[in-house]
Amino acid sequence: MRDFVSIWCGISLDLACNNDPKSQPSVSKSLKQCGSLLAGFHGNIAKCIYAINEDCRTTVWTYHVDGHEDGMLDSFQPDEQLKQRKKISYVRRRRDVFRTLGPGSKVESASMLAFGSLFSAPYKGSESYIDIHESHQDQRFLSLMEKIKFLPYVPEVMNAGKEFAKATIKAPFLCVQLRLLDGQFKNHHKATFDGLRQKLESLMQKGHLPIHIFVMTDLPRNNWTGTYLGDLTGDAHNYKVHFLREDDQLIMQAAKKLTTAGYGQRFIPNSDSRIGKKYCSNQILPDVLLYVEQTVCSCASLGFIGTPGSTIAENIELMRKFGSCSS
């Protein structure tokens, strides 16, 4: 992403990293201006950028459905109470992504589609709704969807997670992913812990003692006291609890290896003189903790307990389904 922005915006990475206070204001201003263009905040710009304004409130995307469905009202519409409470004045329609953004559309001539926050231009944080059934897909689309259904992490991340499972835990273990602090999850601690408690009771009856547990959670370690996690760590006879921190040597080494691998720079032609090979000497390492944790969970032979509704839990389930730990 850094290299893409550098090339697209015509801004040297060396200047962006320069500690010279004289160069900072101009570089910062240029980055903001270019970023606004990429995000589509300025709307459509000639044949260069086309800003996608649709989001989940206004559009459900479909693909190659019957022509009469394109543009029709979706079955979900905000009721009067929701309209008054949220001051909603829009309706939601079903739109065919191929007809709207594909060949023959007014978007076709644009060099770039701007989705703002990856979802839509004016509504930061909004999601896109996609309703694409198998009956609506052609064979090429089915093949593409199957290929991208599971995309494993790079070896530097996968190897770190496998190493932790093999060299640190050194035993069959249960992985527990507990999302406790944000959104609807922070009000459902008891329900979140109930599934874990039942699983541990089942393992205990089978004689897996002590039960090794790898915990990944957004609840800080010093806040475990007084929770079920605190009870588990305090019972060393029956449970051995493992976890990772962002300053652990394993995580630091994985981040350094990932930086050295330079995956983000591989698409750049060697002859391109607009970008140099030098980066800031004080470059911040990428945050790989979450991804290494998910890899560890994919190796949990005693099972996996995830927080219902969490996208991270869904991703771990996908990794386990495709056997990413053994591949």
C-alpha positions in Angstrom: 0.0 0.0 0.0 2.9 2.4 0.8 4.4 1.7 -2.6 1.1 2.1 -4.4 0.4 5.5 -2.8 4.0 6.6 -3.4 3.6 5.9 -7.1 0.0 7.1 -7.6 0.5 10.3 -5.6 4.1 10.9 -6.8 5.4 11.2 -3.3 8.9 9.9 -2.3 8.9 7.5 0.6 12.1 9.1 1.7 10.4 12.4 2.0 7.5 10.9 3.8 9.9 9.5 6.3 12.1 12.5 6.5 12.5 14.0 10.0 13.1 17.5 8.5 10.3 19.6 9.9 10.4 21.9 6.8 9.4 19.1 4.5 6.7 17.6 6.7 3.8 20.1 6.0 4.0 19.9 2.2 4.3 16.1 2.2 1.4 15.8 4.7 -0.8 18.1 2.6 0.0 16.2 -0.6 -0.8 12.9 1.0 -4.1 14.2 2.3 -5.1 15.6 -1.1 -4.2 12.4 -2.9 -5.9 10.2 -0.2 -9.1 12.2 -0.7 -9.0 11.5 -4.4 -8.4 7.8 -3.9 -11.3 7.7 -1.4 -13.7 9.3 -3.8 -14.4 12.3 -1.5 -14.4 14.6 -4.5 -16.8 12.5 -6.5 -16.2 11.4 -10.1 -13.2 12.9 -11.9 -13.4 12.8 -15.6 -12.5 9.3 -16.8 -10.0 8.8 -14.0 -11.9 8.0 -10.8 -15.5 6.8 -10.3 -16.7 7.0 -6.7 -19.1 4.2 -5.6 -21.8 5.8 -3.4 -23.9 2.7 -2.7 -23.7 1.0 0.7 -25.8 -1.5 2.6 -28.4 1.0 3.4 -29.2 1.7 -0.2 -28.1 -1.3 -2.2 -28.0 -5.1 -2.2 -25.6 -6.3 -4.9 -26.6 -9.2 -7.1 -24.9 -10.9 -10.1 -26.5 -11.9 -13.4 -30.0 -12.2 -12.0 -33.2 -11.8 -14.1 -33.3 -8.4 -15.7 -36.5 -7.4 -13.9 -34.9 -7.7 -10.5 -32.2 -5.1 -11.2 -33.3 -1.9 -9.5 -36.3 -3.4 -7.7 -37.0 -2.7 -4.0 -35.3 -5.1 -1.6 -37.5 -7.1 0.8 -36.0 -5.2 3.7 -37.1 -1.6 4.1 -36.8 0.5 7.2 -40.2 0.7 9.1 -41.7 3.9 10.3 -40.3 3.6 13.8 -36.7 3.0 12.4 -37.2 6.0 10.0 -38.1 8.3 12.9 -35.5 7.0 15.3 -32.6 7.0 12.8 -33.9 9.8 10.6 -33.8 7.5 7.6 -35.0 8.9 4.3 -33.7 6.2 1.8 -34.9 3.0 0.3 -32.9 -0.1 -0.5 -32.8 -1.6 -3.9 -31.3 -4.7 -5.5 -28.7 -3.9 -8.2 -26.8 -6.1 -10.5 -23.1 -5.5 -10.1 -22.3 -6.5 -13.7 -24.9 -4.1 -15.2 -24.0 -1.3 -12.8 -20.2 -1.5 -12.9 -19.4 -3.7 -15.9 -19.0 -3.3 -19.6 -21.4 -0.9 -21.2 -22.0 1.0 -17.9 -21.0 4.6 -17.3 -18.3 3.2 -15.0 -16.5 1.3 -17.7 -14.3 4.2 -18.9 -13.0 5.0 -15.4 -9.4 3.9 -14.6 -10.2 3.4 -10.9 -13.2 2.6 -8.7 -13.2 4.4 -5.4 -14.9 2.7 -2.5 -13.9 5.1 0.2 -13.4 3.0 3.3 -13.4 -0.1 1.1 -17.2 -0.2 1.3 -18.6 3.1 0.1 -17.5 6.6 -0.5 -19.6 8.8 1.8 -20.4 6.4 4.6 -17.3 5.4 6.5 -17.7 2.0 8.3 -20.7 0.9 6.3 -20.8 -2.6 4.8 -21.8 -3.9 1.5 -24.6 -6.4 1.1 -24.0 -9.1 -1.5 -26.7 -11.6 -2.5 -25.2 -14.0 -5.1 -26.6 -17.5 -5.3 -25.1 -20.4 -7.2 -28.0 -20.3 -9.7 -27.0 -16.8 -10.6 -23.3 -17.6 -11.2 -21.6 -18.7 -14.4 -18.9 -21.3 -14.4 -16.0 -18.7 -14.4 -17.4 -16.9 -11.4 -17.9 -20.2 -9.5 -14.3 -21.1 -10.2 -13.0 -17.8 -9.0 -15.1 -17.9 -5.8 -13.8 -21.4 -5.0 -10.2 -20.3 -5.5 -10.5 -17.2 -3.2 -12.7 -18.9 -0.6 -9.6 -19.6 1.5 -6.4 -17.6 1.2 -3.8 -18.7 3.7 -1.4 -16.3 5.4 2.1 -15.9 4.2 4.7 -18.5 5.4 6.3 -16.0 7.9 3.0 -15.9 9.8 2.0 -19.5 9.4 5.4 -20.8 10.5 5.4 -18.6 13.6 2.0 -20.0 14.7 3.0 -23.6 14.0 6.3 -23.1 15.9 4.5 -21.8 19.0 2.1 -24.8 18.9 4.9 -27.2 18.5 7.8 -25.7 20.6 5.9 -23.9 23.4 2.6 -25.7 24.0 4.1 -29.1 23.1 0.8 -30.9 23.7 -2.7 -31.3 22.3 -4.6 -28.2 23.1 -7.9 -26.3 22.9 -8.0 -22.9 21.3 -10.3 -20.3 22.8 -11.1 -17.0 21.0 -12.9 -14.6 23.3 -14.1 -11.2 22.0 -15.2 -9.4 25.1 -14.7 -5.6 24.9 -16.5 -4.1 21.9 -19.9 -3.9 20.3 -22.6 -6.4 21.4 -19.9 -8.7 22.8 -19.1 -6.7 25.9 -22.6 -7.3 27.3 -22.5 -11.1 26.8 -19.6 -12.3 28.9 -21.5 -15.1 30.6 -22.9 -16.5 27.4 -19.4 -16.3 25.9 -17.8 -18.3 28.7 -20.6 -20.9 28.9 -19.5 -22.7 25.8 -15.9 -22.8 27.0 -17.0 -24.2 30.4 -19.0 -27.0 28.8 -16.1 -27.9 26.5 -13.6 -28.0 29.3 -15.9 -30.2 31.4 -16.2 -32.6 28.5 -12.4 -32.8 28.1 -11.9 -33.3 31.8 -14.3 -36.3 31.8 -12.1 -37.8 29.0 -9.0 -37.5 31.2 -7.1 -34.8 29.3 -5.3 -33.4 32.4 -3.9 -30.9 32.6 -5.9 -29.4 29.8 -3.7 -27.1 27.6 -5.6 -24.0 26.5 -4.4 -21.3 24.1 -6.4 -18.1 24.7 -6.7 -15.2 22.2 -8.8 -12.3 23.5 -9.1 -8.5 23.5 -9.4 -8.5 27.3 -6.0 -7.3 28.7 -4.1 -9.9 30.7 -4.3 -7.7 33.9 -8.1 -7.7 33.7 -8.5 -11.5 33.8 -8.8 -11.5 37.6 -12.4 -12.0 38.6 -13.4 -13.6 35.2 -13.5 -17.2 34.2 -10.1 -16.8 32.5 -8.7 -15.8 35.9 -10.2 -19.0 37.4 -8.5 -21.1 34.7 -5.1 -19.5 35.2 -5.4 -20.0 38.9 -6.0 -23.7 38.6 -2.6 -24.9 37.5 -3.4 -28.5 38.4 -6.2 -28.9 35.9 -5.3 -26.2 33.3 -2.2 -24.9 31.6 -3.1 -21.6 29.9 -1.0 -20.3 27.0 -1.2 -16.9 25.3 0.9 -14.5 23.1 1.7 -10.9 23.5 2.8 -8.4 20.8 6.2 -7.9 22.5 7.0 -11.7 22.6 10.2 -12.6 20.7 8.3 -15.0 18.4 5.9 -12.2 17.3 8.8 -9.7 16.9 10.8 -12.1 14.8 7.8 -12.9 12.6 7.2 -9.2 12.0 10.8 -8.7 11.0 10.8 -11.6 8.6 7.6 -10.3 7.1 9.1 -6.9 6.6 12.3 -8.4 5.0 10.2 -10.6 2.6 8.7 -7.4 1.2 5.6 -8.9 -0.3 4.1 -5.4 -0.9 7.0 -4.4 -3.2 6.9 -7.4 -5.5 4.5 -5.9 -8.1 6.9 -3.0 -8.8 9.0 -3.2 -12.0 12.7 -3.0 -11.3 13.0 -0.3 -13.9 10.6 2.0 -12.1 12.7 5.0 -11.0 9.9 6.7 -9.2 10.4 4.6 -6.1 13.6 3.9 -4.2 14.6 0.9 -2.3 15.4 2.8 0.9 12.9 3.0 3.8 12.8 4.8 7.1 15.5 3.5 9.4 12.9 3.7 12.3 10.3 1.8 10.3 7.5 0.5 12.5 7.1 -3.3 12.3 3.8 -4.7 11.1 1.3 -5.9 13.8 1.2 -9.6 13.2 -0.1 -10.8 16.6 -3.7 -11.4 15.5 -2.7 -13.4 12.5 -0.2 -15.6 14.3 -2.8 -16.2 17.0 -5.3 -17.4 14.4 -2.6 -19.7 13.0 -2.1 -21.2 16.4 -5.8 -21.8 16.7 -5.9 -23.6 13.4 -3.5 -26.2 15.0 -5.6 -26.9 18.1 -6.2 -30.6 18.0 -8.6 -30.6 21.0 -11.0 -28.2 19.3 -11.9 -24.6 19.0 -14.3 -22.4 20.9 -15.0 -19.0 19.3 -17.2 -16.1 20.1 -20.5 -16.3 18.2 -20.8 -13.5 15.6 -17.1 -12.7 15.5 -15.5 -12.6 12.0 -12.2 -13.7 13.5 -13.8 -16.8 14.8 -15.3 -17.5 11.4 -11.9 -17.1 9.8 -10.3 -19.6 12.3 -13.1 -22.1 11.4 -12.2 -21.6 7.8 -8.5 -22.2 8.4 -9.3 -25.3 10.4 -11.7 -26.6 7.7 -9.0 -26.3 5.0 -6.3 -27.8 7.2 -4.0 -24.8 7.0 -1.9 -26.1 10.0 -1.0 -29.4 8.3 -0.6 -28.1 4.8 
